Amino acid sequence: MSAEGRAQLARYAGIFASGTMLSRVLGLVRDMVLGALVPAAGRDAFFMAFQLPNMLRDMLGEGAANAALVPVFTRRREQDGDEAFRGSVRAVLGMFLIMFAWITILGVVLMPLVPSAVELLRQWSGGHGRADDNWPDTVALMRWTFPYLFFIGLTAFATAPLFILRHYSTPSWSPVLLNVALILSCWTLRSWFPSPVWALVAGVWAGGIAQMAVMFWALRRVAGIWLPRLHPGHPDVARVFLLLGPVILGQTAGEINKLVDKFFAYALQTDVVTALYYSNRLVQLPLAMFGVAVSAAVLPSLSAAVVRDEHDRARDTLAFGLRFSFLLTAPALAGLLALGGPLVQLLFERGEFTASTTDMTARALYYYALGLVAFTWIKVAAQAFYARQDTTTPVAIAAACMLLNIALNFALVRPMGYEGLALATSISFGANALMLLAVLGRRFGNPFDAASMLEMGKTLVASVAAGGAAWGVHAALATALGADAFYAQAGATLPAVAASIAVFCGLCLLFRVRDFGRVLASMRR
């Protein structure tokens, strides 16, 4: 892969990461507002309810966009031109619209079955469970939030043609609209309802519709595509759904992991769902900003290289994606391990989010953070399979790791409680990443040559030093300022974050980390 190509991919990843950073920062503000204004039982119920449409969105929306749609649409555009590309997108969009509508209706109908599943896990885990009179409200929340799947599913569909046309900005910032809607609804509408959690349902609907609207506006402006076409006989419809079947199975493995975690957590005690949610949100911040950004940027290039039978270019693109994602996530991992507790306290501990919730969240964050690099590499490595239209191999690996995660949940939840759920997730995702990379090494050749290993070794040393600097600066300032008042927390934590960033950047320049230089060059442009 040429230096110009690497710089272009770094620029695309930077565009996507910049918009995602805005979205994730507002997501943190949203979580701060929810933590302060919504009581613990209501938070747990909302997070549990909102997990289900988000789970299916990942399975059918974002997973499909990455695995089935981009390779098929790329091939159509490369071989037959833009007009055929637009016809393919419209035909597949028509079938996706029908699919999401039926799944949404089915989900709303089946929601009353959820309490029975949670009760079975409560009996195994020894948790205290929920009072029976809480379940009607929780099921009602699930039913009212589930239609979000329809809006966000079509939103995720629109990302595929936009990525192919190298339009990354709108998909990266559109989630901002959901965060803004939830913040405003919680802040202004909570007194309109018997429980403030119902104001969040209004925010979910408003945010979902707004996201879908701006994505299709961008699709109309960039690609000239606005309305679907019901054309089930189009050859790309069959091709997409043939690829989609294994993709759904593969995505199902990961999403079942999350769902089983949520069911276990909901079965244990109040605030466990909140602790796992907030700790996972902090891990998702660097994952979404960097891992998803890099994987989104490399997939169109990988697909084009495969279509043109440029084997060496495909391998180099994959190697760059893995190395670049490590550069971005390794320091984030070190920072979360060093400052997890202080960050949780600074960001969330106020109002209904108590000191005990902070402690629970920080403990879960430690175990989730251990899997951050693995989470990112799975995102990037999977693109190589998707580019070859091989959705079967990732499915088999994901299914094996799903079984591993569930087994670890049952093994660790009793001795470790909710912390065992977080550790099980990190272990299973680590196994997933290793197996994907092992298979890719046989198919593409080893992506980690001596030069790449040296680059990542330098990055690792810089990250460890950055984490040590963060811990040392925070410890010194916390001793001097105390940790009770907000200004003291900020005065100890923010300089520690700044020190870690400065140490990491300084060492990368000192060690002459090439990919770090490309990041700086991309920022200058």
N, C-alpha and C positions, 0 to 999 in steps of 0.2 A: 504494500500500500504506500503511495507516494506521501511525501511530507505535506503537500497541498491537500491531499485527501484527509490526512489526519487532522490538519488544521480546520478543514471544513466540518468534519465530524465534531471536533471540539467546540466549534462555533454553534452548531446545531444543538449539542448537548447544553451549551451555555444558555442559549435562548430558552430552551425548555426548562432548565433549572432555574432561571431567573423568574419566569412566571410561576413555576411551582413554589419557589421560595416565598413569593408574595402570598400565594394561596395557603401555604403551610403556616406562615406567620399569623395570618388571619385565623387559621384553624386553631392555633394556640390561644389567640384572643377569645375565640368562640368557646374553647374548653375552659378557659378561666372564668368566663361569664356563667357557663353552665355549672361549674364547680361551686361558684359562690352563691348562685341564686336558686338552684334546684336541689331539693332535699335528696339525701342519699338513696332512699328507696325509689324515688322517681327517676333519678339518674340511672340506677341499675336497670330499671324497667325499660327506659328509653334506649340505652345502649344495647340491651338485649334485643329489643324490637328492631332497631335500625341495622343490627348485624345481618339480619336475614336478607333484605333487599340488596345490601352491599355485597353480601356473599355471592348472590346470583349475578349481580353486575360484574364481579370479577370473573365469574365462570363464563358468562354468556356475552359480556360486553367487551371489557378490556382484553380478556384472554383471547376472544375471537378476533379482535382487531389485530393483535400481535401475531397470532398463529395462522389463522385461516384467510383473513381478508387481505393483508398486505402482500403476501406472496402471489395470490391469485390476481389481484388488481395490478400489481407490478408487471406480471407476465403479460396480461392483456394490453397494458399501455406500451410495454416494450415491443411487443410483436405486432399490434394492430393500430396503434395510435390513440390519440386523445378521445376521439368520438366513440370508439369502441369501449374505451375505459369508462366514459360517462354512462354508456348503456349498461355496462356490467354493474356499476355501482348502483344505478337505479333499480335494476332487477333484483339484486341481492337485498337492497334496502326494503323492497316490498315484502319479501319473505321474512325478513327480520322483524318488521313491524307486526306482522301477524303472529310470529312466534312470541314476542314479548307481551303482546296483548293476552294471549292464551295463558302464558305462565303467570302473569299478574292475577288474572281471574282465579286460576287454580290455587295460587298461594293464599289469597284472601279466604277462599273456602276452607282450606286445610289448617289454618292457624290454630283452631281449638285443640288440635292434637299435640301441640307443643308441651303443655304441662305434664302429660303422662311421661314423655321422654325425660324431662328434667327430674321427675320424681324417682325414676329408676336410677339415675346417676346419684341423686342425693342419698339413696339407700347404700350405694357402694362406697361413696366418699366419706360418709359419716357426718355430712354437713347438717346444719340446722334447718336449711330449707326456707321456704316462704310460707306465710300464713295462707290458708286456702282462700280467704276473701281477697287476697291481692291478685289472684290469677285472672279474674274477669277483666280488671283494668289493664293488666299486662297484655292479655290477648287482644283487647280492643286496640291498644297501641300498635300491636303487630299488624293488625288488619289495616289500620289507617296509614301506617308508614310504608307498607309493602308496595303500593302503587308507584312509589319512587323508582322502583325497578324499571318501569316502562319508560319514564323520562330519561333516566341516566343510562339505560341500555342503548337507546337510540343516540344519545350523546356520545357514548363510547364508540358506537359504530362509525360516527362521522370522523373520528380521529384517523381511521385507516387511510381514506383517500387524502386527507389533509397532510398526513405524514409523507405519503408518496409524492405529493406536490411540494414537499419541503416547507410546509406551513406549520410551524411548531408553536407559534405564539398563542393563538386562541385556545388550543387544547391545554396549554400549560396554565393559563390564568382563569379559564372558565370556572374551575371549582371555587374560585373566590366568591362567586355569586351565592353558592350554597352557604358558605360561612357567613357572609353578610346577612342573608335571609334568616339564619338561625340566631345570630346575635341580636338583630333588630326584633325578631319575634319574641325571643326570651325577655329582652329588656322592656319592650313596650306592651306586649300582649299578655304577659303572665297573670295579670290581675283580672283578665277577662274570663278566665277559666277556673273551675274548682281546684285544679292542680296546675302549676306552671308548666308541667311537662307537656300539656296539650298545646301550649303555645308553640312548642318545638315542632309539633306535627304540621302546624300551619307554615312554619319556616321550611320544613322539608318539601312540602308541595311547591311553595313559591320558588325555592332554590332549584328544585329539579326542573321545573318548567323554564326558568330563566336560563339555566345551562343549556338545555336542549335548543332553545331559541337562538342563542348566540352562536352555537356550533353550526346550526344549519344555515344561519346567515353567512358565516364564514365559508361554508361549503358552496353556497350559491355564488358568493363573490369570487372565490378562488377557482372553483371547478365548474361553475355553471350548472350545478346540480341542486335542485330544490325539492322536487316531488318524487316519490317512489313510483315504480312501475310494476304492476302485477304480471310477471312474466316467468312463471315457474319452469318453463321449458328452456330458458336461457342456459347454455352449457356451464357458465360460471356459477349458477345457483347450485347445481348438483356438485360441482367441484368444491365449492365452499362448504357445503353441508357434509360432504365426505370427509373433509379435513376437520370440520367442526366436531364431529362425533368423538374422535379421540381427544381433541382439545378439551371438550367438556368433561370427559372422564379424568383427564389429567388435572384440570383446574378443580374438579370436584374433590380430588384427593386433598389438595391444599385447603380448600374451603371447609371440607368436613373436619379437618384438623382444627380450624378456627372455631367452628360451630361446637364441636365437642368440648373445646376449651371453655367456650362461653357457657355451655350447659353445666359443665362441672363447676365453674365459678358461680353461676347463679344458684347452684345447689348447695354451696358451702355456707355462705353467710352474707349479710349486708356489707357492702363496700368492696367485696372482692371483685365484682365485675368492674366497678369504677377503677380500682387499683390496676387491674390488667389493662383496661382500656387506656388510661392515661400513660402508663409506662410504655405500652405499645405505640401510642401516638408519638412519644418522644423518639422512639426508634424509627418510626415511619418517616419522621422529618428528614433525616439525611438519606434514608432509603428512597423516598419519593423525589427528593431534590436531585440526587446524584445517580442512584441505581436505575431508577425508571427513566431518567433523562438520557443516560448513556445507552440503555437498551433501546429506547425509542429512536435514538439517533442512528444506531448502527444497523437496525433491521432493514430499512430500505436499501442501504449500500450492500449488505450481505445478500439480499434477495436479487439485486441487480447483478452482483458478481456470480451468483449461482446460475442465473438465467443465461449469462454470457459464457459460462463454463470457465471462469477465471478462478481456478482453485487456489492459487497462491494469494491472490488478492483477498479472497474470502477468509483464508486462515489469518492473514495479517490484520484484517479488520476485526476479527474475533479477538485476536491477541491484544490489539490496542484497546478494545472495549473492556476486557478483563483488567488490563493493567491500569487503565484510566479510572475505572470505577474503584479500584483498590486505592489509588492515590486520593480519591475524594472521600472514601468511607473509612479508611483506617484511622485518620486523625479524629473523625467523629466518634468512632468506637472508643478510642482512648479518652476522649473528653467525657463521654457518657459514664465510663467506668470511674473516672476521677471525680466528677461533679454531679453524678446522678441525683443524690439526695438534695444538695443545695439547689439544683435547678428545679426540682419538683416543688420544694418549699417556696422558692422565689416566685414561680409562675402560678401556682395553684392554691397554696394554703391561705385561704380566707373564706369567710362566710361559712357555708355548709361543708366546705372541704377542710377537714380538721387535721390536727397534728398526727393523729393515728392513721388517717387516710394517707398522709404524706409518707409516713414510715412504710406502710404496706406498698405504696406505689414505688418507692425507691428500691425496696427489696426485689420486686418483680422486674424493675428496670434493669437491674444488674444482670439477671439471667437472660432477659431478652437481648440486651446489648451484645452478649457474647456471640450471638448469631448474625450480627449485622453484615459482616463481609460475606458470609454464606448466602444471606438473603439477596444481596446485590449480585453476586456471581450467578445465582440461579436465574435472575432476570436477564442477565446478559447472555449466559451460555445457552439458554433456551432459544434465543433468536437464531442461532446457527442451525438448529433442527428445523425451526419454522421456515427459515429461508429455503431449505431443501424440501419443503412441504412434507417433512417427516414429523408427524404429530404423535406417532405411536410410541417411539422410544421414550420421550419425556413422560408419557402417560404411565408406562410400565415402571419407570423409576419413581415417579410421584406416588403411584399406588403403593409401592413397597414402603416408601417413607411415611405415607399416611398410616399404614398398619404399625410401623415402628412408633410413630408419635402417639397413637392411641394406646399401644401397649405401655409406653413410657408414662402416659397419663395415669393409667391404672396402677402402675408400679410406684410412681413417685408422689401421687396426691395424698396418700395416707401419711407417709413419713415426713413430707415437706410441705403439705398443704398447697396453697395456690402458687407458691414459688416453684413447686415441682412441675406445674403446668407450663410456666415460662421456660424452665430448663428443658423440658421435653420438646418444646417447639424449637429451641435453638439446636439441640442435638439432631433432631430429625431433618432440619433444613441443612445442617452441616453435612449429613450423610447424602442428602439429595444433591448438593453442589459437587461433592467429590465424585459421585457416580456419573453425573452429567459430564464433568470434565474428563473422566477416564474414557468414556465412550467417544467424546469429541477428539481426544488425543489419537485414537485409532483411526478415525475417519478423516480428520483434517491434518493430522500431524500435531506434534506437541506445541501448544501455543506459548508455553513458557520456556523459551530458549534462554541461553546464558545471559544475554543482554537484558531480557525482561526480568529475570530473577534478580539481577543486580539492581535494576530500577526499583523493584518492589522491596528489596532489602533496604535500600536507602530510605524509601518511604516509611518502612516499618520502624527504623531507628528514629526518624524524625517524629513519628507519631508517638512512640513511647516517651521520648523526651518532652513532647508537648503535653502529654498526659501528666507526667511528673511535675512539670512547671505549673500546670493548672492546680494540681493537688497542693503543692507547696505554697503557692500564692494565696489560695483560699484559706488554708490552715492558718497562715500568719495573720491575714486580715480578719478572719473570724475571731481569732483570739483577741485581737486589738479592739474590734468594734462590737463584739457580741453577735448573737444570731436571732434576737427576738424581734426587733423592729424591722420594718420593710427596708428602710434606708440602709440598715446595717447588712441585711441579706444582700441587697443590690451592691453595696460597697465592697462586699467580700467576693461575690460571685462574678460580677461583670469584669472586674480587672483580671480575675483568674482566667476567664474565657479569652480576653484580649491577650494575655500573656501566652496562653497555649497557641493561639493563632500566630503570634509573632515568632515564637520558637519554631513552630512547624515551617512557616514560610522561610525563615532565615536559614534553617538547616537544609531545606530543599534547594535554595540558591547556593549554599555552600557545597552541597553534594552534587550539584549540577544535575538534578533530576530533570530529564528531557521533557517529560509530559507536563511537569509543572511550568516549564518555560512556555510550552504551547498554550497553557491556560492563560498565562500573563499576556502572551501575544494576542490571543483571542480577545481578551478584555480591552487591550489597547485599540483593536479594530472596532 
